């Protein structure tokens, strides 16, 4: 069996064309080096060197072996370096989930940009999914980290909260509410609402419902949409209104207006959550990036 150290010895002898000089470079006694090369030649059944009075030169077979050895040693060096980078969180794969609407958040974009600049060798696998789906995937370690609006209860997760944002009502410009500068919950009560299914984010959904009920109103959800783009399209068609965060202002359709609801008192924040038992080294660096950005 050819050993890696024999390939290293062979490479240096071939490069220097001299056993003595190679032994000095490798800090190995020349007789031991000669013995290793004899064993290597016997193992592969080929003479690699032509012995000369003042050194050696490669045989035709030796030249082929040298080219292959050079590639193998380079690959081994690359393998070691990559493994070390992964262990330090400087390389590898990081699976990131994000809830719908998170991409509107400028802090989210800045986190990704900053991490990419510092850790360009880490592959980011971005997975769009609801807060509930992310909680399940993170618990099974199928996601390393998720950006959500709602944190699950009873899960072994750690989290960081971004800045809070006010919720606003998005309505079509043709809506009778469109000319209002501000609204109250009673203004919105009974108005047709387009919203996401409760299962997507139970905590967020229940918060809004409770705010309406505490003001003697009910939430009149007439149609569900699974993402903010769909809901804003339905608002644009004047099918109903929807709740939206301030950070989505720069992406709203031209025929849609956002109006503050003064007594809603339902600030929303993006949260980064991850499994406390996840040992992915890149996750540690990503969390550090989040802390630095926010």
N, C-alpha and C positions, 0 to 999 in steps of 0.2 A: 504494500500500500504506500503510494507516494504521500509524503507528509508536506504540509504547508511550509514548514521551516526549510525543508530541502529545496523547495521552489525559490524561497528567498535567497538561500545561499547560492543556488545556481544563477539567479538573476544578477547578483552582484559580481560573481566570477565572470560571467559572460560580458557584463558591461565593462569591467576593468581589464578583461583578458589576462588575468593574472591571479593565481591562487594566493600569493603572498599579500598583495595589495588588498584583496578581498577579505583576507583573515584580519588585517589591521582595521579595515572599515567596520567589520562585523564584531570585532573584539573576540574572535574565536581562534584557537590554536590551529596553525596550518595543517598539522596531521589530522586533526579531527574534521576539518573542512574537506580534506582530500578523501577521508573515509566516507563521509556523507555523500560525496559525489559519486564515489565508486558504488555505493549501495543504490543510489538513484539510477545509475546507468544499468545496474544489474536488474533492478525492479522493472524497468521498462524495456530492457533487452536491446538497448541502442547506445552507441557511443555518441556522446554529446560534444566532446571536446577533442581537438587534435592537439596533442602535447607538443610544444616547441621548446627549443633550448632556453628561450627567454619569455616564457608565458604560455598562453594557450589561445586557440581560436576555435570558433564554433564549426562543427561539421554541418553539412547540408541539413541533416536531421536536427542538429542543435539549433540552427536558425529558426526552424519551424517551432521547435519547443520553446525557444526564447520568446517569440511573438505571442504564443499562447500563455506562457507564464506571466508576461507583462500584463496581459488582459486580466488574468485571474487575480493577480496581486492588486491591480487597480480596483477590481470589483470587490475584493475583500476589504480594501480600505474604505470604499464607498459604503459597504454594508455596515462596517463598524461605526462610521461617522453618522449614518442615518439612524442606526439603533441608538446611539448616544443622543442624537437630536430628539428622537421620539421620547426618550426617558426624561429629557429636560423640557419637554413640551414645545420644542422648536420645530417639530415635524409631526407627521401623522394625520389622523382624520378626526374632525370634530363635527358631531351631528347636532345641528341647531334647529329647534322648532320655533315657529312664530305664529301668533294668533293674527287673524285678519285685522287689518287696521294698524298693526304695529309698524308696518313699513312707512306709514305716514310720519312716524315719530323721528325727528331729526337726531335725537340722542342715539337711537337704534342705528341709524346710518353712520353716525360718527364712530360708534363702537366698532362696527364692521370695518370701516376705513382704517381706523387706528390699529386694529389687530392685524389686518392684512399688511400694513406697512412694516410692522415689527416681526411678524411671523408668516412670511410669504410662502414658506414650505409646508404650512399646515393647510390641508384641504378642508374647506368648509362645505358641509352638506346641509343646505338650507331646506327645511321641511315645513311647508305651510300646514297648520293643523290647529284645531280649537284648543282652548285652555284645558278642557277635560281630556282630550286625546293626548295632549302633551304630558299631562300628569301621569297617565297610564304608561306611556312610552318611557318616560323618565324612571318610573318605578321599576320597569323591566330592563332598564339600562339600554334601551333601544334608541334613546336620545340622550345626549350629554347635558344639554341645557335648553331651556325653553323661555321664550318671551311671551308672557301671558298677561291677562287683565285680572285673573282670579286665581288665588292659591288654594289648592286642595287641603282639606282638613285630614289630620291623621296620617299624613305621608311623611316619610323620612326625607324632607327636602330642606335646602337652604335657599335663601332668596335675598335679592337686593331690589329696592324700589326706586324707580325714576321719579322725576318731578310729577306732581299731580296736574291734571288738566280739567278744565270745566267742560261739562257736556253741553252741547247746543242742539237746537232743533233745526234740521235741514228741511226746507220746504221749497216747492217749485215757485218761481217768480209769479206764476198765475194763481197761486194760492191766496185766499183772503187774508192770510196771516203774513204774507210776504212784505207788506209795507210797515209792519211793526218793528220798532227798534229793540224792544224787549218783550218777553212773554212771561206769564205765570203758569203754574200747573193747571189752574182752572181754565186758562185760555186754551190749553192743549187737550184737556179732558174731553173725551168722546171724538176727538179729531182722528181720522184714520191713520194708523201707524204701520209702517213696514219695518219689521225687525227680525233679528236672528232667532233661531230656535233656542229655547231655554237650555237645552242640553249642552249647547256650545260653551256657555259660561253662566252656570246657575247663580253664582254669587252676584255678578253684575246685573243679571236679569231681575233677580228678586229685589235688589236694592231699588231699582227704578219703580217696580210695581208697588213696593211699600211706600215710596214717596208719594205716589199718586193716591193710594188708599188712605194715607194719613191726611190727605187734603180733600177727602170725600169724592175722589174721582176714580175711574177705572181706566186701565190702559186698553185702548181699542185697537188691538193688533189685527189687521185684516189680511195681511200676507206676510209670509216669512221669506227671508233671503239669507243665504249662507255666507255672504261676504259683503263688505261695504261698497264695493264697486257695483254689485247687483242692486243693493238697496238705494244707492244714489241714482242709478238709472231709473228705478221705479219712482223715485221722488221727482226726477226730471220729467217723467211722463205724467206727473200730478196724480199718481195713484194713491199716494199717501206721504206722510212725513216720516223722518227717522231721526234718531239721536246720533250725534257725531261728536268727535273730539275736536278741539281747536286746531290741533296739528294737521287736520285734513283740509284746512281752509285753502291751502295752496294747490290742492288737487280737485277742488269741487268743479262740477260742470258750470258753464256760464249761466245757465238758466235755473240755477239753484242758489238760494241764499241761506246763510246760517244765522240763527237768531238766538241770543242768550235767554235762558229760562231763569229768572232771578231767584226764585225760591226752590229750585230743584235740589240744590245743595248735595249734589252727587258727583263729586270729583272722581276722576278716573286716573289711574296710573298704570304704566307698564311695569311689570315686575320680571326680573330674570330669576328663574328657579332651576335648581339642579339637585341631583341625588347626592346626599351627604356621603354615600359610600362609593361614589364613582371615582376611580383611581386614574382616570385618563390624565396624563401630565399636561396635555394641551388645555384641558379644562381649567386647571389652576391658573395658567397664563391668561386665558380668556376672562376669567373672573377678575383678575388683577387689572386687565384692560378696562373692564366695565367700571371698576372703582376709580380708576384714574380719569376716565371720561366724565363721570357724573360728579 
